[in-house]
Amino acid sequence: MSASGIGQFIPLILIFIIFYFFLIRPQQKKVKEHKLMVENLKRGDEVITSGGIIGTVERIIDNDKAEILIGDDTKVEIIKSTGIQSLLKPEATKK
């Protein structure tokens, strides 16, 4: 009787394992890479904001905000962790 009870939970366990390897783990990796990218932002980096605006980092303010130049004398202040989606031109690895 107890063997059949445990056997009923095997499909549930397999579904959880599949969800972990195909959904949860890749999302955690993506979040970690984004956090590392945001921490390494510096002046002159070209970025794409969450709203799709392309600009150049002018300065980093208090390590949590960035001032982005998006046009001629047009600067926008955004929160780094949520406002910056990606780097436009990631640096090539130096040998």
C-alpha distances in whole Angstrom, upper triangle without the diagonal:
4,5,5,7,9,10,11,14,15,18,19,19,21,23,24,25,28,29,30,32,33,34,34,35,38,39,39,42,44,44,45,48,49,50,51,54,55,55,58,60,64,67,68,64,64,61,59,58,55,57,59,62,63,65,66,65,69,67,64,64,63,60,58,61,63,66,66,69,68,72,75,75,72,70,66,64,61,58,57,53,52,56,56,54,55,58,60,61,59,61,61,60,63,63
4,5,5,6,9,10,11,13,16,17,17,19,21,22,23,25,27,27,29,31,32,31,33,36,37,36,39,41,41,42,45,46,47,48,51,52,52,54,57,60,64,65,61,61,58,56,55,52,55,56,59,61,63,64,62,66,64,61,61,60,57,55,57,60,63,63,66,66,69,73,73,70,67,64,62,58,55,54,50,50,53,53,51,52,55,57,59,56,58,58,57,60,60
4,5,5,6,9,10,11,14,15,15,17,20,20,21,23,25,26,27,29,30,30,31,34,35,35,37,40,40,41,43,45,46,47,49,51,51,53,56,59,63,63,60,60,57,55,54,52,54,55,58,60,61,62,61,65,64,61,61,59,56,55,57,59,62,62,65,65,68,72,72,69,66,63,61,57,54,53,49,49,52,52,50,51,54,56,57,55,56,56,55,58,58
4,5,5,6,9,10,12,14,15,16,18,20,21,22,24,25,27,28,30,30,31,34,35,35,37,39,40,41,43,45,46,47,49,51,51,54,56,59,63,63,60,59,56,54,54,51,53,54,57,59,61,62,61,64,63,60,61,59,57,55,57,59,62,61,65,64,67,71,71,68,66,62,60,57,54,53,49,48,52,52,49,50,53,55,56,54,56,56,55,58,59
4,5,5,7,10,12,12,13,16,17,18,19,22,23,24,26,27,28,28,29,32,33,33,36,38,38,39,42,43,43,45,48,48,49,52,54,57,61,61,58,57,54,52,51,48,51,52,55,57,59,60,59,62,61,58,58,57,54,52,54,56,59,59,62,62,65,69,69,66,63,60,58,54,51,50,46,46,49,49,47,49,52,54,55,53,55,55,54,57,58
4,5,5,7,10,11,11,13,15,16,17,19,20,21,23,25,26,25,26,30,30,30,33,35,35,36,39,40,41,42,45,46,47,49,51,55,58,59,55,55,52,50,49,46,49,50,53,55,56,57,57,60,59,56,56,54,51,50,52,54,57,57,60,60,63,67,67,64,61,58,56,52,49,48,44,44,47,47,45,46,49,51,52,50,52,52,51,54,54
4,5,5,8,10,10,11,14,15,16,18,20,21,22,24,25,25,26,29,30,31,33,35,36,37,39,40,41,43,45,46,47,49,51,55,58,59,55,54,51,50,49,46,49,50,53,54,56,57,57,60,59,56,57,55,52,50,53,54,57,57,60,59,63,67,67,64,61,58,56,53,50,48,45,44,47,47,45,46,49,51,52,50,52,51,50,54,54
4,6,7,8,10,11,12,14,16,17,18,20,22,23,24,24,26,28,29,30,32,34,35,36,38,39,40,42,44,45,46,48,50,54,57,58,54,53,50,48,47,44,47,48,51,52,55,56,55,59,58,55,55,54,51,49,51,53,56,55,59,58,61,65,65,62,59,56,55,51,48,47,43,43,46,46,43,44,47,49,51,49,51,51,50,54,54
4,6,5,6,9,10,11,12,14,16,17,19,20,21,21,22,25,26,26,29,31,31,32,35,36,37,39,41,42,43,45,47,50,54,54,51,50,47,45,44,41,44,45,48,50,52,53,52,55,54,51,52,50,48,46,48,49,53,52,55,55,58,62,62,59,56,53,51,48,45,44,40,39,42,42,40,41,44,47,48,46,48,48,47,50,51
4,5,5,6,9,10,11,12,14,15,17,18,20,20,21,24,25,25,27,29,30,31,34,35,36,38,40,41,42,44,46,50,53,53,50,49,46,44,44,41,44,44,48,49,51,52,51,55,54,51,52,50,47,45,48,49,52,52,55,54,58,61,62,58,56,53,51,47,45,43,40,39,42,42,39,40,43,45,46,44,46,46,45,48,49
4,5,5,6,9,10,11,12,14,16,16,18,18,20,22,23,24,26,28,29,30,32,34,35,37,38,40,41,43,45,48,51,52,48,47,44,42,42,39,41,42,45,47,49,50,50,53,52,50,51,50,47,44,46,48,51,50,53,52,55,59,60,56,54,51,50,46,43,42,38,38,40,40,37,38,41,43,45,43,45,45,44,48,48
4,5,5,6,9,10,11,12,15,15,16,16,18,21,21,22,24,26,27,28,31,32,33,35,36,37,39,41,43,46,49,50,46,45,42,40,40,37,39,40,43,45,47,48,48,51,50,47,48,47,44,42,44,45,48,48,51,50,53,57,57,54,52,48,47,43,40,39,36,35,38,38,35,37,40,42,43,41,44,44,43,47,48
4,5,5,6,9,10,11,13,14,15,15,16,19,20,20,23,25,25,26,29,30,31,33,35,36,37,39,41,45,48,48,45,44,41,40,39,36,39,40,43,44,46,47,46,50,49,46,47,45,42,40,43,44,47,47,50,49,53,57,57,54,51,48,46,43,40,38,35,34,37,37,35,36,39,41,42,40,42,42,41,44,45
4,5,5,6,9,10,11,12,14,14,15,18,19,20,22,24,25,26,28,30,31,32,34,35,37,38,40,44,47,47,44,43,40,39,38,36,38,39,42,43,45,46,46,49,48,46,47,46,43,41,43,44,47,46,49,48,52,56,56,53,51,48,46,42,40,38,35,34,37,36,34,34,37,39,40,38,40,40,39,43,43
4,5,5,6,9,10,11,11,12,14,16,17,19,20,22,23,25,27,28,29,31,32,34,35,37,39,42,45,46,42,41,38,36,36,33,35,36,39,40,43,44,44,47,46,44,45,44,41,39,40,42,45,44,47,46,49,53,53,50,48,45,44,40,37,36,32,32,34,34,31,32,35,37,39,37,39,39,39,42,43
4,5,5,6,9,10,10,10,12,15,15,16,18,20,21,22,24,26,26,28,30,31,33,35,36,40,43,44,40,39,36,35,34,31,34,35,38,39,41,42,41,45,44,41,42,41,38,36,38,39,42,42,45,44,48,51,52,49,46,43,41,38,35,33,30,29,32,32,30,31,34,36,37,35,37,38,37,40,42
4,5,5,6,9,10,10,10,13,15,15,17,19,20,21,23,25,26,27,29,31,32,33,35,39,42,43,39,39,36,34,34,32,35,35,38,39,41,42,41,44,44,41,42,41,38,36,38,39,42,42,45,44,48,51,52,49,46,43,42,38,35,33,30,30,33,32,29,30,33,35,36,34,36,36,35,38,39
4,5,5,6,8,9,10,12,14,15,16,18,20,21,22,24,26,27,28,30,32,33,35,38,42,42,38,37,34,33,33,30,33,33,36,37,39,40,40,43,43,41,42,41,38,36,38,39,42,41,43,43,46,50,50,47,45,42,41,37,35,33,30,29,32,31,28,29,31,33,34,32,34,34,34,37,38
4,6,5,5,7,9,10,11,13,15,16,17,19,21,22,23,25,26,28,29,31,33,36,39,39,36,35,32,30,30,27,30,30,34,34,37,38,37,41,40,38,39,38,35,33,35,36,39,38,41,40,43,47,47,44,42,39,38,34,32,30,26,26,29,28,25,26,29,31,33,31,33,33,33,37,38
4,6,6,5,6,9,10,10,12,14,15,16,18,20,21,23,24,26,27,29,31,34,37,38,34,34,31,30,29,27,30,30,33,34,36,37,36,39,39,36,37,36,33,31,33,34,37,37,40,39,43,46,47,44,41,38,37,33,30,28,25,25,28,27,24,25,28,30,31,29,31,32,31,34,36
4,6,6,6,7,10,11,11,13,15,16,17,19,21,22,24,25,27,28,30,34,37,37,33,33,30,29,29,27,30,30,33,33,35,36,36,39,38,36,37,37,33,32,34,34,37,37,39,39,42,46,46,44,41,39,37,34,31,29,26,26,28,27,24,24,27,29,30,27,29,29,29,32,33
4,6,7,7,9,11,12,13,15,16,17,19,21,22,23,25,27,28,29,33,36,36,32,31,28,27,27,25,28,28,31,31,33,35,34,38,38,36,37,37,33,31,33,33,36,35,38,37,40,44,45,42,40,37,36,32,30,28,25,24,27,25,22,23,25,27,28,26,29,29,29,32,33
4,6,6,6,9,10,11,13,15,16,17,19,21,21,23,25,26,28,31,34,34,31,30,27,25,25,22,25,25,28,29,31,33,32,36,35,33,34,34,31,29,30,31,34,33,36,35,38,42,42,39,37,34,33,29,27,25,22,21,24,23,20,21,24,26,27,26,28,29,29,32,34
4,6,5,6,9,10,11,13,15,16,17,19,20,21,23,25,26,30,33,34,30,30,26,25,25,22,25,26,29,30,31,32,32,35,34,32,33,32,29,27,28,30,33,32,35,35,38,42,42,39,37,34,32,28,26,24,20,20,23,22,20,21,24,26,28,26,28,29,28,32,34
4,5,5,6,9,10,11,13,14,16,17,19,20,21,23,25,29,32,32,29,29,26,25,25,23,26,26,29,29,31,32,31,34,33,31,32,31,28,26,28,29,32,32,35,35,38,42,42,39,37,34,32,29,26,24,20,21,23,22,20,20,23,25,26,24,26,26,25,29,30
4,5,5,6,9,10,11,12,14,15,17,18,20,21,23,27,30,30,26,26,23,22,22,20,24,23,26,26,28,29,28,32,31,29,31,30,27,25,27,27,30,29,32,32,35,39,39,37,34,32,30,27,24,22,19,19,21,20,17,17,20,22,23,21,23,23,23,27,28
4,5,5,6,9,10,11,12,14,15,17,18,20,21,25,28,28,25,24,21,20,20,18,21,21,24,24,26,27,26,30,29,27,28,28,25,23,24,25,28,27,30,30,33,37,37,34,32,29,27,24,21,19,16,16,18,17,15,16,19,21,22,20,23,24,24,28,30
4,5,5,6,9,10,11,12,14,15,17,19,20,24,27,28,25,25,22,21,21,19,23,23,25,26,27,27,26,30,28,26,27,26,23,21,23,24,28,27,30,30,34,38,38,35,32,29,27,24,21,19,15,16,19,18,16,16,19,22,23,21,23,24,23,27,29
4,5,5,6,9,10,11,12,14,16,17,19,22,26,26,23,23,20,20,20,19,23,23,25,25,26,26,25,28,27,25,27,26,23,21,23,24,27,27,29,30,33,36,37,34,32,29,27,24,21,19,16,17,19,17,15,15,17,20,21,18,20,20,20,23,25
4,5,5,6,9,10,11,12,14,16,17,21,24,24,20,20,17,16,17,15,19,19,21,21,22,23,22,26,25,23,25,25,21,20,21,21,24,23,26,26,30,33,33,31,28,26,24,21,19,16,13,14,16,14,12,11,14,17,18,16,18,19,19,23,25
4,6,5,6,9,10,11,12,14,16,19,23,23,20,20,17,16,16,15,18,19,21,21,22,22,21,24,23,21,22,22,18,17,18,19,22,22,25,25,29,33,32,30,27,24,22,19,16,14,10,11,14,13,11,12,15,18,19,17,19,21,21,24,27
4,5,5,6,9,10,11,13,15,18,22,23,20,20,18,18,18,17,21,21,23,23,23,23,21,24,23,20,22,21,18,17,19,20,23,23,26,27,30,34,33,31,28,25,23,20,17,14,12,14,16,14,13,13,15,18,19,16,18,19,19,22,24
4,5,5,6,9,10,11,13,16,19,20,17,17,15,16,16,16,20,19,21,20,21,20,19,22,22,19,21,21,18,17,18,19,22,21,24,25,28,31,31,29,26,24,23,19,17,14,12,14,15,13,11,10,12,15,15,13,14,16,16,19,21
4,5,5,6,9,10,11,15,18,18,15,15,12,13,13,13,16,16,18,17,18,18,16,20,19,17,19,19,15,14,15,15,18,18,21,21,25,28,28,26,23,21,19,16,14,10,8,10,11,9,8,8,10,13,15,12,15,17,17,20,23
4,5,5,6,9,10,14,17,19,16,17,14,15,14,14,18,19,20,19,19,19,17,19,18,15,17,16,13,12,14,14,18,18,22,23,26,29,29,26,23,21,19,15,13,9,7,10,12,10,10,11,12,16,17,15,16,19,19,21,24
4,5,5,6,9,12,16,17,14,16,14,16,16,17,20,20,21,20,19,18,16,19,18,15,17,17,13,13,15,15,19,19,22,23,27,29,29,27,24,22,20,17,15,11,10,13,15,12,12,11,12,15,16,13,14,16,15,18,21
4,6,5,6,10,13,14,11,12,11,12,13,14,18,17,18,16,16,15,13,16,16,14,16,17,13,13,14,13,16,16,19,20,23,26,26,24,21,19,18,15,14,10,10,12,13,10,10,8,8,12,12,9,11,14,14,17,20
4,5,5,9,12,14,11,12,10,12,12,13,16,16,16,15,15,14,11,14,13,11,13,13,10,9,10,10,13,13,17,18,22,24,24,22,19,17,15,12,10,6,6,9,10,7,9,8,9,13,14,12,14,17,17,20,23
4,6,9,12,14,12,15,13,15,15,16,20,20,20,19,17,16,13,15,13,10,12,12,8,9,11,11,15,15,19,21,24,26,25,24,20,19,16,14,12,8,9,12,13,11,13,12,12,16,16,14,15,17,17,19,22
4,6,10,12,10,13,12,15,16,18,21,20,20,18,16,14,12,14,13,11,14,14,10,12,13,12,15,15,18,20,23,25,25,23,20,19,17,16,14,11,12,15,15,12,14,12,11,14,14,11,11,14,14,16,19
4,7,9,7,9,9,12,13,16,18,18,17,15,13,11,8,10,9,8,11,13,10,11,11,9,11,11,14,16,19,22,21,20,17,16,14,13,12,9,11,13,13,10,12,10,9,12,12,11,11,15,16,17,21
4,6,6,10,11,14,15,18,20,19,18,15,13,10,7,8,7,7,11,13,11,12,12,9,11,11,13,16,18,20,19,19,16,16,14,14,14,11,14,16,15,13,15,13,11,13,13,12,12,15,16,17,21
4,6,9,11,14,15,19,20,19,17,14,11,8,5,5,6,7,11,14,12,14,12,9,9,9,11,14,16,17,16,16,13,14,14,14,15,13,16,18,16,14,16,15,12,14,13,13,13,17,18,19,22
4,6,9,13,15,18,20,18,16,12,9,6,5,6,8,11,14,17,16,17,15,11,11,10,10,12,14,15,15,15,13,15,15,16,17,15,18,19,17,14,16,14,11,11,11,12,12,15,17,18,22
4,6,10,12,16,17,16,14,11,8,6,5,8,10,11,15,17,15,16,14,11,11,10,11,12,15,17,17,16,14,15,15,14,15,13,15,17,14,11,13,10,7,8,8,8,9,13,15,17,20
4,7,10,13,15,12,11,7,6,4,6,10,12,13,17,19,17,17,15,12,12,9,9,10,12,15,16,15,13,14,15,14,16,13,16,16,13,10,11,9,6,5,7,9,11,14,17,19,22
4,6,10,11,9,8,6,6,6,7,11,13,13,16,19,16,15,14,11,11,8,10,10,13,16,17,15,13,12,13,12,13,11,13,13,10,7,7,6,4,5,8,9,12,16,18,20,24
4,7,8,6,6,5,7,9,10,14,15,16,18,20,18,17,15,12,13,10,11,10,13,17,18,15,14,13,13,12,13,11,13,12,9,6,6,5,6,6,10,12,15,18,21,23,27
4,5,5,5,6,8,10,11,14,15,15,16,19,17,15,13,11,12,9,11,10,14,17,18,15,13,11,11,9,10,9,10,9,5,4,5,7,9,10,13,15,18,21,23,26,30
4,5,7,10,12,14,14,17,18,17,18,20,18,16,14,13,14,13,15,13,17,21,21,18,16,13,13,10,10,10,10,7,5,6,5,8,11,13,16,17,20,23,26,28,32
4,6,9,11,15,16,18,19,19,20,22,21,18,16,15,15,13,14,12,15,19,19,16,15,12,13,11,12,13,14,10,8,9,9,11,14,14,18,19,23,26,28,31,35
4,6,10,13,15,18,20,20,21,24,22,20,17,16,16,13,14,11,14,18,19,16,15,13,15,13,15,14,15,13,10,9,8,10,12,11,15,17,20,23,26,29,32
4,6,10,12,15,17,18,19,22,21,19,16,14,13,10,10,7,10,14,15,12,12,10,12,11,14,14,16,14,10,9,10,11,12,11,14,17,20,23,26,28,32
4,7,10,13,15,17,19,22,20,19,16,13,13,9,9,6,9,13,14,12,12,11,13,13,15,14,16,15,12,10,10,10,9,8,11,14,17,20,23,25,29
4,7,9,12,14,16,19,18,17,14,11,10,6,5,4,8,11,12,10,9,9,11,11,14,13,16,15,12,10,12,11,10,9,11,14,16,20,22,24,28
4,6,9,11,14,18,16,16,14,10,8,5,5,7,9,11,12,11,9,10,12,12,14,13,16,16,13,11,13,12,10,9,11,13,14,18,21,22,26
4,6,8,11,14,13,13,10,7,6,5,6,9,12,14,13,12,9,10,10,10,12,10,14,15,12,10,13,12,10,11,13,13,15,18,20,22,25
4,7,10,13,13,14,11,7,5,6,6,10,12,13,11,11,8,10,10,11,14,13,16,17,15,14,17,16,14,15,16,17,17,21,23,24,27
4,6,10,10,11,9,6,5,7,9,13,15,16,14,14,10,11,9,11,12,11,15,17,15,14,17,17,15,17,18,18,18,22,23,24,28
4,7,6,8,6,4,6,9,12,15,18,19,17,16,12,12,9,10,10,9,12,14,13,13,16,16,15,17,18,18,19,22,23,24,28
4,5,6,5,6,7,11,14,17,19,20,18,17,13,12,9,10,9,10,13,15,14,14,18,18,18,21,22,22,22,26,27,28,31
4,5,6,8,11,14,17,20,23,24,22,20,17,15,12,12,10,10,13,15,15,16,19,20,20,23,24,23,24,27,28,29,32
4,6,8,11,14,17,20,23,25,23,21,17,16,12,11,9,8,10,13,13,13,17,17,17,20,21,20,21,24,24,26,29
4,7,10,13,17,19,22,24,22,20,16,14,10,9,6,6,7,10,10,11,15,16,17,20,21,20,22,25,26,27,31
4,7,10,13,15,19,21,19,16,13,10,7,6,4,5,8,10,9,10,14,15,16,18,20,20,21,25,26,28,31
4,6,10,12,15,17,16,14,10,8,6,5,6,6,10,11,9,9,13,14,13,16,17,18,19,23,24,26,29
4,7,10,12,14,12,10,6,6,4,6,9,9,13,14,11,11,15,15,15,16,18,19,20,24,26,27,31
4,6,9,11,10,8,5,5,6,7,10,10,14,14,10,10,13,13,12,13,15,17,19,22,25,26,30
4,6,8,7,6,4,6,9,11,14,14,17,17,14,13,16,15,14,14,16,18,20,23,26,27,31
4,7,8,6,6,7,10,12,15,15,18,17,14,13,15,15,14,13,16,18,20,24,27,28,32
4,6,5,7,10,13,15,19,19,22,21,17,17,18,18,17,16,18,21,23,26,29,30,34
4,5,8,12,15,18,21,22,25,24,21,20,22,22,20,19,21,23,25,28,31,32,36
4,6,10,13,16,20,20,24,23,20,20,22,22,21,20,22,25,26,29,32,33,36
4,7,10,13,17,18,21,20,17,17,19,20,19,19,21,23,25,29,31,33,36
4,7,10,13,14,18,17,14,14,17,18,18,18,20,22,24,27,30,31,35
4,6,10,12,15,14,11,12,15,16,17,17,20,21,23,27,29,31,35
4,7,9,12,12,9,11,15,16,17,18,21,21,23,27,29,31,34
4,6,9,8,6,8,11,14,15,17,19,20,22,26,28,30,33
4,6,6,5,8,11,13,15,18,20,20,22,26,27,29,33
4,6,5,6,9,11,12,15,17,17,19,22,23,25,29
4,6,6,9,11,13,16,18,17,20,23,24,26,29
4,6,8,11,14,16,19,19,21,24,26,28,32
4,6,9,12,14,17,17,20,24,25,28,31
4,6,8,11,14,14,17,20,22,24,28
4,7,9,13,13,16,19,21,24,27
4,6,9,9,12,15,17,20,24
4,6,6,9,12,15,17,21
4,6,10,12,15,18,21
4,6,9,12,15,18
4,6,9,12,15
4,6,8,12
4,6,9
4,7
4
